[in-house]
Amino acid sequence: MRILHTMLRVGDLQRSIDFYTKVLGMKLLRTSDNPEYKYTLAFLGYGANPEHAELELTYNYGVTSYEMGTAYGHLAISAEDIVRACEAVKANGGNVTREPGPVKGGTSVIAFVTDPDGYKIELIERQFDGAGAGL
């Protein structure tokens, strides 16, 4: 088994596509509109299934915001150079909500970014093995 995608509901599909492609460097992989059931899907990622997990953005017609709830934590994305990644996020209009630094009680270097709908994204500094992409 493997993770295929994670779904987030968004209030403005194009705004969210712009954030994930222009700020975090993902690619728009495909979209699917379903007018009968009043929703549109956009799948994004650094690569496509099955080699890479994807992010599914779901826009339900007429819904512009959602309550975050207390169960949601964050998405995690690796970055080879977390300082450079945060600089790029800021330069492209993104919001870094925790500057790069070591995680409390550990040695990993992390930062946090918030997307336009308020979802938290953790950036974790890791070297790539050559097969992956990212910030």
Contacts in CASP RR format, 6 or more apart in sequence:
PFRMAT RR
TARGET T0000
AUTHOR 0000-0000-0000
METHOD contacts of the structure
MODEL  1
MRILHTMLRVGDLQRSIDFYTKVLGMKLLRTSDNPEYKYTLAFLGYGANP
EHAELELTYNYGVTSYEMGTAYGHLAISAEDIVRACEAVKANGGNVTREP
GPVKGGTSVIAFVTDPDGYKIELIERQFDGAGAGL
2 50 0 8 1.000
2 53 0 8 1.000
3 53 0 8 1.000
4 49 0 8 1.000
4 50 0 8 1.000
4 53 0 8 1.000
4 54 0 8 1.000
5 43 0 8 1.000
5 49 0 8 1.000
5 53 0 8 1.000
5 54 0 8 1.000
5 55 0 8 1.000
5 56 0 8 1.000
6 53 0 8 1.000
6 54 0 8 1.000
6 55 0 8 1.000
6 56 0 8 1.000
6 75 0 8 1.000
7 56 0 8 1.000
7 57 0 8 1.000
7 58 0 8 1.000
8 16 0 8 1.000
8 55 0 8 1.000
8 56 0 8 1.000
8 57 0 8 1.000
8 58 0 8 1.000
8 117 0 8 1.000
8 119 0 8 1.000
9 58 0 8 1.000
9 59 0 8 1.000
9 60 0 8 1.000
9 63 0 8 1.000
9 66 0 8 1.000
9 117 0 8 1.000
10 16 0 8 1.000
10 57 0 8 1.000
10 58 0 8 1.000
10 59 0 8 1.000
10 116 0 8 1.000
10 117 0 8 1.000
11 59 0 8 1.000
11 63 0 8 1.000
11 64 0 8 1.000
11 65 0 8 1.000
11 66 0 8 1.000
11 117 0 8 1.000
12 59 0 8 1.000
12 64 0 8 1.000
12 116 0 8 1.000
13 40 0 8 1.000
13 42 0 8 1.000
13 57 0 8 1.000
13 59 0 8 1.000
15 116 0 8 1.000
16 42 0 8 1.000
16 57 0 8 1.000
16 59 0 8 1.000
16 115 0 8 1.000
16 116 0 8 1.000
16 117 0 8 1.000
17 28 0 8 1.000
17 42 0 8 1.000
17 44 0 8 1.000
17 57 0 8 1.000
19 94 0 8 1.000
19 115 0 8 1.000
19 116 0 8 1.000
20 26 0 8 1.000
20 44 0 8 1.000
20 45 0 8 1.000
20 55 0 8 1.000
20 57 0 8 1.000
20 115 0 8 1.000
21 27 0 8 1.000
21 28 0 8 1.000
21 44 0 8 1.000
22 92 0 8 1.000
23 88 0 8 1.000
23 89 0 8 1.000
23 92 0 8 1.000
23 93 0 8 1.000
23 94 0 8 1.000
23 113 0 8 1.000
24 77 0 8 1.000
24 89 0 8 1.000
24 113 0 8 1.000
24 121 0 8 1.000
24 135 0 8 1.000
25 46 0 8 1.000
25 134 0 8 1.000
25 135 0 8 1.000
26 44 0 8 1.000
26 45 0 8 1.000
26 46 0 8 1.000
26 55 0 8 1.000
27 44 0 8 1.000
27 45 0 8 1.000
27 46 0 8 1.000
27 47 0 8 1.000
28 42 0 8 1.000
28 43 0 8 1.000
28 44 0 8 1.000
29 43 0 8 1.000
29 44 0 8 1.000
29 45 0 8 1.000
29 47 0 8 1.000
29 48 0 8 1.000
29 54 0 8 1.000
30 42 0 8 1.000
30 43 0 8 1.000
31 40 0 8 1.000
31 41 0 8 1.000
31 42 0 8 1.000
31 43 0 8 1.000
32 40 0 8 1.000
32 41 0 8 1.000
33 40 0 8 1.000
33 41 0 8 1.000
34 40 0 8 1.000
34 41 0 8 1.000
38 60 0 8 1.000
38 61 0 8 1.000
38 62 0 8 1.000
39 58 0 8 1.000
39 59 0 8 1.000
39 60 0 8 1.000
39 61 0 8 1.000
40 58 0 8 1.000
40 59 0 8 1.000
40 61 0 8 1.000
41 56 0 8 1.000
41 57 0 8 1.000
41 58 0 8 1.000
41 59 0 8 1.000
42 56 0 8 1.000
42 57 0 8 1.000
42 59 0 8 1.000
43 54 0 8 1.000
43 55 0 8 1.000
43 56 0 8 1.000
43 57 0 8 1.000
44 54 0 8 1.000
44 55 0 8 1.000
44 57 0 8 1.000
45 52 0 8 1.000
45 53 0 8 1.000
45 54 0 8 1.000
45 55 0 8 1.000
46 52 0 8 1.000
46 132 0 8 1.000
46 133 0 8 1.000
46 134 0 8 1.000
47 54 0 8 1.000
47 133 0 8 1.000
48 54 0 8 1.000
51 131 0 8 1.000
52 132 0 8 1.000
55 75 0 8 1.000
65 117 0 8 1.000
66 117 0 8 1.000
68 118 0 8 1.000
68 119 0 8 1.000
72 119 0 8 1.000
72 120 0 8 1.000
73 120 0 8 1.000
74 112 0 8 1.000
74 119 0 8 1.000
74 120 0 8 1.000
74 121 0 8 1.000
74 122 0 8 1.000
75 119 0 8 1.000
75 120 0 8 1.000
75 121 0 8 1.000
75 122 0 8 1.000
76 121 0 8 1.000
76 122 0 8 1.000
76 123 0 8 1.000
76 124 0 8 1.000
77 121 0 8 1.000
77 122 0 8 1.000
77 123 0 8 1.000
77 124 0 8 1.000
77 134 0 8 1.000
77 135 0 8 1.000
78 123 0 8 1.000
78 124 0 8 1.000
78 125 0 8 1.000
78 126 0 8 1.000
78 128 0 8 1.000
78 134 0 8 1.000
78 135 0 8 1.000
79 85 0 8 1.000
79 123 0 8 1.000
79 124 0 8 1.000
79 125 0 8 1.000
79 126 0 8 1.000
79 134 0 8 1.000
79 135 0 8 1.000
80 125 0 8 1.000
80 126 0 8 1.000
80 127 0 8 1.000
80 128 0 8 1.000
80 134 0 8 1.000
80 135 0 8 1.000
81 125 0 8 1.000
82 100 0 8 1.000
82 101 0 8 1.000
82 109 0 8 1.000
82 110 0 8 1.000
82 111 0 8 1.000
82 123 0 8 1.000
82 124 0 8 1.000
82 125 0 8 1.000
83 100 0 8 1.000
84 135 0 8 1.000
85 111 0 8 1.000
85 123 0 8 1.000
85 135 0 8 1.000
86 96 0 8 1.000
86 99 0 8 1.000
86 100 0 8 1.000
86 111 0 8 1.000
86 113 0 8 1.000
86 123 0 8 1.000
88 135 0 8 1.000
89 95 0 8 1.000
89 96 0 8 1.000
89 113 0 8 1.000
89 135 0 8 1.000
90 96 0 8 1.000
94 113 0 8 1.000
95 113 0 8 1.000
95 114 0 8 1.000
96 111 0 8 1.000
96 112 0 8 1.000
96 113 0 8 1.000
97 112 0 8 1.000
97 113 0 8 1.000
97 114 0 8 1.000
97 120 0 8 1.000
98 110 0 8 1.000
98 111 0 8 1.000
98 112 0 8 1.000
99 111 0 8 1.000
100 109 0 8 1.000
100 110 0 8 1.000
100 111 0 8 1.000
100 123 0 8 1.000
100 125 0 8 1.000
101 109 0 8 1.000
101 110 0 8 1.000
101 111 0 8 1.000
102 108 0 8 1.000
102 109 0 8 1.000
102 110 0 8 1.000
103 109 0 8 1.000
103 110 0 8 1.000
108 124 0 8 1.000
108 125 0 8 1.000
109 124 0 8 1.000
109 125 0 8 1.000
110 122 0 8 1.000
110 123 0 8 1.000
110 124 0 8 1.000
110 125 0 8 1.000
111 122 0 8 1.000
111 123 0 8 1.000
112 120 0 8 1.000
112 121 0 8 1.000
112 122 0 8 1.000
112 123 0 8 1.000
113 120 0 8 1.000
113 121 0 8 1.000
113 123 0 8 1.000
114 120 0 8 1.000
114 121 0 8 1.000
115 121 0 8 1.000
123 135 0 8 1.000
128 134 0 8 1.000
END
